[in-house]
């Protein structure tokens, strides 16, 4: 009927999934270290002990001092391997505290399919886990983080939390560790070692500057002027590509001397960091400074196409954006990474982005550039909607997952400036909310947009339908049914069969899940589809066909269900679509099971699971494991069936609602259990089930 497709559990990306580097099968999502790590032996030893003894550790310090790098190095250490993994939650791109729980849930692989509050879901899910949760960059979300961390630590005795923030959370039992700059005294200091490493990375010719004791002393003095702050040292090291060491020292000295009378305004280290960034800003070309300011509207990372669309204008033509961006990368103002499947991505560190944002305000361009940003991602959402049921589906999933932070930022901006555009964007993202594991978040955005925008027209009908889909996945069938009825009434004057079919699907599933397949068939079956008309390859028609297949199976009309599923699968194959096609395989498996062909059922469900694992569809994987267990039990392998049911149980826990509360899904799962117990006995069943339940879902 429906499904959720989130992070591929065999992939390691920023949204979740994967395994920790060097840790075998231990789950987690630690990001790769972007550069070599220098010094901090004392801090690493301290953290190694604290993370074993304390449950909440917070690293504080000035921006640019290296809190995140230290946290990453400490958690990647071989000694930190809790049973259920190490999970890194990057909070820098998050601006709305209300989305904190959603962000954490998505990272750890908990799909938000329940109407319960997400903090309750997270507490229940983590209750028996042993894991390390890293909340990186919390200073703008201190109150929300303090509340969530308190709830989680109280509910999950095996949880340890590591926080990085410019200020402590202020939680009971919090161990606060202030991270200070690198030691910068003497020719063997860590600060000098970091500066040397970054200078040599910028240009091998810099090695000559560190071979002469006199010039090394100049470098050491430069590090002292920079207070040993790692980000300041890295920015300075990048300049060695253009200047000699002596030129570098002279220019930094001039900058600090000029601002010496203002140093009392901020704490010295804050002023040093601000001054160093300002110095780097002044040394950029005018177009680089302009691009730096305009790029500050991006939260998280972005690609060059977005930078070109959002930041071009005036003296900076679109044709020059990529070249100017490369200049900022060379100066270490912008970081560049290569992501599998999404190409080159760019981002700015928080401290640098904040400076650019201040400069953008000075230029008077904040609203203009933020508007460009929002409308660019609104157009991207529309393009993804058009391409979702096609051969680029997996690519669209990866693309939209990579742009998650930008989508949030754009919707927030449009809700405040252009509610009609926000409504269009939120409705176009129906597949993202419904199929990609963002149900709570989607429902929140859709409800806000529907309240703010005019209640008429195709965009309103689409957003209302998308809202109904989120209610379905949360088990709120009354809301889903009422919303479906409202969609049907709103579709009539639009004279659009596709709108009518989508409304029919929503209504059909809202009565099918509680156990009324007859009514569901009347709403979405062949006669109803023929009465509506429309394209047989459009989403509404295909979704109605999917609901029809489920309803026929529930009615025991397995031959008819097979015909519907085969037709659906053929259409999806012609479109190059994978998500719905896998659900067609599921219906074929259920029908084969109902006809007594357990081998055929197992073949179809394995095909279904292959597609769902490719797409990371947690609901689909849980659904398929229950069905495969029933098929295998029918073939006489009770032990394998029990293991599959145990693994399915683990996956259902990540969905939040076992069998989605559906009587037919529950009956299918119970059938497999009864047959497995009968085949191997209760004791063997329980042992095999426990073994399967221990399988990783992350």
N, C-alpha and C positions, 0 to 999 in steps of 0.2 A: 503494500500500500504506500509506504513512504519509507524514507531512510535518511541516515545521516552519514555524510562522508567527510571525514576530517583528516588529520594528518596521517599519512601512510606510516604504519607502525614499523616498517622496515627502513624508514628514512629518518635522518636526523636533520631537522630544520628548526627554525626559530620558534615555531608554534608548538613543538612537542615531538615526542617519539625519538627513537634511536637508542644508541648505547654510548656509555661514556668512553672516551678515548683510553685505550689501554686497560679496560676493565672487563673484558670478556663480554658476558651476557648481561651484566648489570645494567638495568635501564637508566635512562637519563637523557639530558639534552644540552650538556655543557657546550657553549660556543667554542670554536677554535681560538687559540691564542694568536693574536694578529702579529706579534713581534716577539723577539727574544725577551726573556725576563732577567732583570738585573737586581741583585741584592735581596734584601728583606729576609735574610735567614732567621733573624731573631723573631720577626713577626710571624713567619711561617711556623716556627717551632711553637710559639705561643698559641696560635690558632689551632694547630694540630691537637694540643692538649685541651683547649677550651671546647672544641667541637666534639670531643669525647665526653667531657664532663658537664657542660652546660647545654641547655636546650634553646637558649636565645642569645645570640651574639650579634652585636651591631658594630660595624666598622664606621667610624666617623672621621671627618677631616675636610679640609678645604677642597673645593672643586679642582680637579687636575692632579691631586696628590697620589692617585693610583689605587683608590679603594676597590674599584671593580676588578682591576688586574690582579690585585692581591687576593681577592675573594676567589677569582677563577683559578689561580695557581693553587690556593689552599684546598679547594674542593676537588681539584683534579688529582691531588696527591694520592698515591696508591693506598694509603691508610684509610681514606674516606670512601668506603664501599658499602653503604647500608643496603640491606636486602632489596628494598624496593626503589633504589636509585637516588640520584642527585638531580634535582630539577631546578633549572635556572629561569627565573621570571624577570624579564627586562621591562622595567616600569618607566623608563625614560620617555617612551612615546605616549604614555597614557596620561590624559588630561582630566578625565572625568572619574572621580573616586567611585562613582556608582558602578563602574565597569571593572573594578579591581577583582572581585570574586570571579567574574566571568573570565578574566585574563588568567588567573591562577588555575581555574578549572580546566581551561583549554590546554594550558601547558602540560599539566600532569595527566592529561588524557581522559578527563571526566567530561562526558558529553552532558549538556544541560537539558535533559528531557523531562524534568519534573517540574510541577508547578510550585514545589516547595522552594523556599529561599535557598540561594546557592551556598550561603555560609553553612546552612544545615546539611546540604548535600555533601559539601567538602568535609565537614566534620565527620559525617557518617562514613564517607569513603576512606578517609585517612585513619579511622579509629584503630584498625589492626595493621597499619602499615609501619614499616621502618624505613624512613627516608629523610633526606636532607633537602630542605627547600631554601633556595637562595632568592631573596627579594632585592633586586639590584636597582639602586637609585630611587629612594623612597621619600626624599625630603619634601616633595610637593604633595605627598599623600600620607603624611605622618598619622593623622587621626584614623583614616580608614585602615591603614596597615596595622596600627596598634590594636584596633578592634578585631580584625580578622585573625591576627597572630594570636591574640589572647584566646579566642574561641577555639582555634585549631590546637593549640598547646594543651588546653584543658581537655579536649576530646581525644587526642591522639598521643598516647604515652611514648610511642616510638618515633615521634617527629622531633627533628632539630631544625631550627630556623637560623639562617645567617642573613643579615641585613646590611646593605651599604646605604649610607645616608649622610648628608651634611649635618644632621642633628639626630640625637637619639629618639627612639620611639617613646620612651618614658614608660615602658611596660614593667610590671613586677617581674623580678628575676632576670632582667636584662643585663647582660655583661657588655659594657661599652668599652671598645678599644679605639683609642684615638690614633689614627694613622698620621704620622709626621712625615715631613719631607725626607728625602734621602740624605744621609751624611755627606757633607761637601767639603770637609777639611782634608788637606793633604793630597799627594799625588796618586794615592790608591783608593780614593773615596768611591762609594757607589754612584754618587752623582756624576763624577767624572767618567766612570765606566759607562754609564747610560748615555751621556753626551757623546762619548767616543763611538759607541755602537751605532747611534743614530746618524752621526756625521759620516761614518764609513758606509752606512747603508745608502746615504745620499750620494756619496762620491768616493770611490776608492782612493782618489788623490789626497783625501783628507788625512791619510795615515801619516804623511810627513809632519803634520802639525803636532803629532803626539810622540814623535821620536826624539825631539830635542827637549831637554829638561826645562830650558827657559820658556819655550812655547807651551809646554805642558803646564807650567805655572800660570801662564795667561789663561789657559783653558780652565784651570782650577779656580781662578779668581772669577771667571765668568759664571761658573757653576754656583759659586758663593753668592754672586749678585742676584742669581735667579733663585736663591733660597733652597736649592736642591729639589724644587718641585718638578716631578717627572714630566708633566705636560709642557711646562716651560722649557725644559731641557730638550724635549723632542722637537718642539717648534724651532728652537735655536739650532739644533743639529741639522735639521732639514735645510737651513740657510747656508750650510757649508758647501752646497752645490754651486753657490754663486759668489761667496765671499771667502776671503782668507780669515783665519782665526783672529788676527789682529783687527781687521775691519769689523768683524762681528763684535768683538769686545768693545771697540770704540763706539759703535752705534748703540749698543745696549747701554753703555755707560752714559751717553748723551741723553738717551730716553729717560733713564732713571734720575739723572741729575735734574732734568727739566721738571719732573713731577715730584721732586723731593719734598716740596712744601705742601703737597696734598696727601702725603702718606698717612697722616694722622686720621684722615677721614675713614679709612677702613683698617682692619687689622693688617699687620704687615704682610702676612702671607697672602691674604686675599688681594691686597694692593699689588703685590708682586705678580700674581697670576693675571690680574686685570691689566697691569702695565705691559706684561709680555705679550698678551693677546693684542692689545692696542698697538704695540710696536710691530707685530706681525701684520696687522691690518694696514698700518701706514706703508709698509714695504711692499704691499701688493699693488699691482697695476690698478688704475681706476676701474676698469671693467671687472677685474677680479673682486674688488671691494663691493661693487654693485651686485655681482652675482652672489657673493657671500651673504649680503643682506637679504636678498630675495630667497635664497635657499633656506633661510631660517623658518619659513612657513611649513617646511616638511617636518613631520614627526616620524622618527624612525628612518628607515632607508628608502631610497627611491632610485629610479632608473634615468637614463639620459633623456629619453623621450619626454618624461614628465618634467625634467628640469628645463628642457627646451620650450615646452608649451607654457609652463608657469612663469619662467624667469625672463624670457625674451621681451624686448620692448624698449623703445627709446634708443639710447646709444648702444644697446646690446642686441644686435639682430639674432634671430634664431640660428642662423648659419654659423655663428661664432660661439654659441653657448658651450658646445662640447670642447672646443679648444681652450676656452677660458676655464672650464671645469677641470680640465687636465692640469692647468697651471695651479689651481688650488690643491689638487691632489699632490702635485710635486712639492708644494710648500707645507704639506701635512695639515692643512686646514680642513680638507675633506678626505675621508677614508674611502678607499675603493676595495670591494671584494667581488669575487666571482661565485655566484650561486648556481648549483646544478639545476638546469631547467629554466632559469630566469636571467642568465647572463650577468653582466656587470651591474652591481648595485653600489650606491654611494650613501654616505651618512656623515654627519658632523657630531663630534662629541658635544655633550650638553653645554659645557662652559663656552665653547666656541660658538655654538648656535645661539646661546643667550646674548652674546656680544653682537652677533649679526642681527638679532631681532631688535635690539636697542637701536642699532644703526638704521634698520628699516623704518622704525618709528620716527627717527630724526628726518629721514627722507620723505616722510608723509605718504608712504606707499603700502602700509600694512594692510588696509582694507582692500586695496586694488589687487595686490598679489595673493592675498588669502582668498579673494573671490575667484581669481583665475585657478588657483589650486582646487577649490571646491568644484568648480564646473568641469575641470579636466577629469577629476575622478568620478563625477556624476556621469560624464560621457563614457568613461570606461565601464561603469556599471551597466549602462545601456548596451554597450557592445558585448559585454559578457552575457547578458540576458539573451541577446539574439544568437550568440554562438554556443549556448550551454548544451543544447541537444544536438550536438554535432561532433565531428571528428576531433575538434580541438578541446573537448570537454576537460580532459585531464590537464592540459596546458592552462585552460582558464582557471581551473581549481588552484593550481600552483601559483598562477599570477595573482589571483585575488587573495590568496593566503599571504603572499609576500606583501601585498598592499594593505593589509588589514588596518594598520595604524593610520594610514592615509585616508582610508574609507571612513573611519571613525571621525577623524578631524574634519573631513569635508562635510559629513552629515551634521556635526555640531555647528559648523559655520553656517550652513544653509538653514538650519532650524532657526537661527537667530536673524538671518538676513533675507532669506527667500524660501518661505515655507512650502510653496508650490514645487520648487525644484527639489527640496528635501523629500517631499512626498513621492515624486517621480523616482528619485534615487533609491529610497528605501524600498519601494515596490519593485523596482527592477532587480534588487538584490534578493528576491524571494528564494532563489536557489541557494544563495549563500547562507541565509538564515535556516532554511529548511533542510538542505542536504549537506551542509558543510560544518555542522556542529555549533551554530551560534544562535540557538533558539531564544534564550533569555535576552540576549543583547538585541536580536532582531525585533522581538516583541516590544522591547522598550522604545527603540527608535520608531517603529511603526505606530505605536500608540501616540507618541509625541507628535509625529508628523500629521497623523489623522486629526488630532485636536487642533493643530495650528493652521492647516490648509483648508481651502473650500471643500465642502462635502458633496462634490458632484464631479462627473466626468470619468473618463477612462482611467486616469491616474489614481483617482480615489478608489475606483473599483478594484484596480490591481493591488493597491496597498492594503485594502480591506481583505482581499483574498489571501495575500501573503500573511496578514495577521492571523487569519483562520488556520493557515498551515502551522504556524508556531503553536497555536492553541492545541491542535491535533497532537503534536509531538509531546506536549506537556500533559496530555491526558485530560485536558479541559474540553470534553466533548460537547457540553452544553454551549459553551462559547463558540466552539467550532461550528456547531449546527446552526446557531443563530446567525453567525457571520456568513455562513454559506447561503442561508435564506436571504439575507440582506444583499449579498453579492448577486444572487439570481434576480432580485427585484431591480437592482441597479443596472444589470446587464441588458434588461429588456429594451429600454429606450436607446441603448447604444447600438442596437442592431448588429451585434458582433457574436457569431456563434462560438468563437473561442472563449469569450468571457462567460457565456452560458455553460460551456463544457467545464471550465475550471470551477465554476460555482457548483455544478453537479457533482464533480469529484469530491469537493469539500463536504458537501452534504452527505454523499454516499459513505465516505469513510467515517464520518462522525456517528452514523448509525450502525455501520458494520462492526466497528471495534467493540461496542458494548454488546453485540450479539444479534443484530437484525439483518442478516444477509438478504432476505427477501426485499426489504425496503431499499437496501443498497443497490440491488440489481435493478429495481424499478427506476432508480435515479441515474445510474451510470451504465446500464446494460445496452445491448445493441439497438433496441427500439428507441431508447432515450437518445442515444448518440445520433441515430438517423433523423430523429425529429429536430435536433439542434442543427445538424449539418456541420459545416466546417471542414478544415483540412485534417486528414487522417494522420498526418505526420507532425501536427502541432502539439504542444504540451498538454492542452486540455483533453484532446482526444486520447492521447497515449495514457495519460493518468487515469482517465475513465476506464480504459481497457484494462489497466492494471487492477483497479478496484473490482472490475467485473470478474476477473480471474480468481481473485481471493473469495469473492462472494460465492461463486460457483463451487469452489472447493469446500467452503463451509456448508453448502447445501448437498454435498456428496455427488454433484454432477461433474465428475472428473473428466469425462471425455470432452464435454463442452469447455471446461476450464483449459484443457490441453490445447484445443483449437484457438482459444483467445490468446493464450500465452505464446503459442507458436507464431501467430500473426504479429503480436507485439514484438517478439524477439526479432522477426524478420525485418520489421520496420526500423527497429533500433539499429540492426546491423547495417541496413542501407544508409542510415543517417551517420553511422560511425560512432554512435552513442554507447556508453558503457554502463552508466548508473542504472537506468531503467532496464536495460538488457539483462543485467544480473538478477533483477527482481522477476523478470520473465522466466529465467532459469529456476528461480525458487518455486514459482507456481507450477512449472513442469515437474519439479521434484515432488511437491506436495500431491499433485495429481497422480504421479506414478506410484507413490506410497499408498494412496487411497485405492488404487487398482491392484495392489498387492505385488508390484514389481519393485522390490527393494533395491536390486542392483541398478535399475534404471534411475531410481530416485537418488541413489548415492552418486551416480555419474553426473546428474544435473546439478545437485547441490554442490558438488566439488567445483563444477564450472562457475556456479554462482559465487562461491567463496573465493575463487581465483580473482574474479572481477572486483569483489569487495575488498580483498586485501590490496589489490592494485590501487584502489581509490581510498583505502583507509576508512571505509564505511563501518563504524562501530556497531550501529544498530543492525546492519546487514550481516556482519560477521557473527554477532550473537544469535541472530535469527537462524542463520545457516548452520551453526554448530548444533543447535537443538534439533534441527531437521536431519542433519547427518547422523546424529546419535540415534534417532529413531530408525533411520534406514539401516544403519550398521547393527543395531539391536535386532531388527527383523531378519538380518542375515546370520544371526547367531553369535556375534562377537560382543558379548556382554561387557568384557573388560574395556575394550576400546570405546564402546558406547558410554560407559561410566566416565572414562577420562574426558571424552568430548563434552559430556554434560557438565563436568567440573570446570572445564575451560570456558564453556558457554556461560556458566554462572559468573565467572570472573569478568567476562566481557559485559554481561548484563549489568553488573555493578557499575561499570563505567558509563552505562547509558542512564542509570538512575531508577528505572522502573522495569523490573523483570517481566518479560513477555508483554510489556506495555499495558498490563492489566486486561489483555484480551482473553476471553474464555477459550477461543479456538487455539490460540498460540499456547496457552497454558495446558490445554488438553493434549496437544501434540508433544510437548515436552514431557508430560507425565506418562504418556504412552511409552516413550523411550525408556524412562526410568523403570517402569514396571517390568518391561521385557528384559532389561539388563539385570535387574535384581533376580528375576526368575532364572536367568541363565547362569549366574555365577554366585548367587547368595548375597545376603546383606553385608557381611563382613568384607568380602572381596570388593563389593560395589563401593562401600564407603572408602576403602583404601584407594581404589582407582580414582574415585571422584575427587578425593583430597589431592591426589597427584595432579590431576588436570586443573584443579582450582588454583594451584600454585604457579601455573604458567603466567608468563609476563604478558601484559596487555599494552605495554608501553614501548 
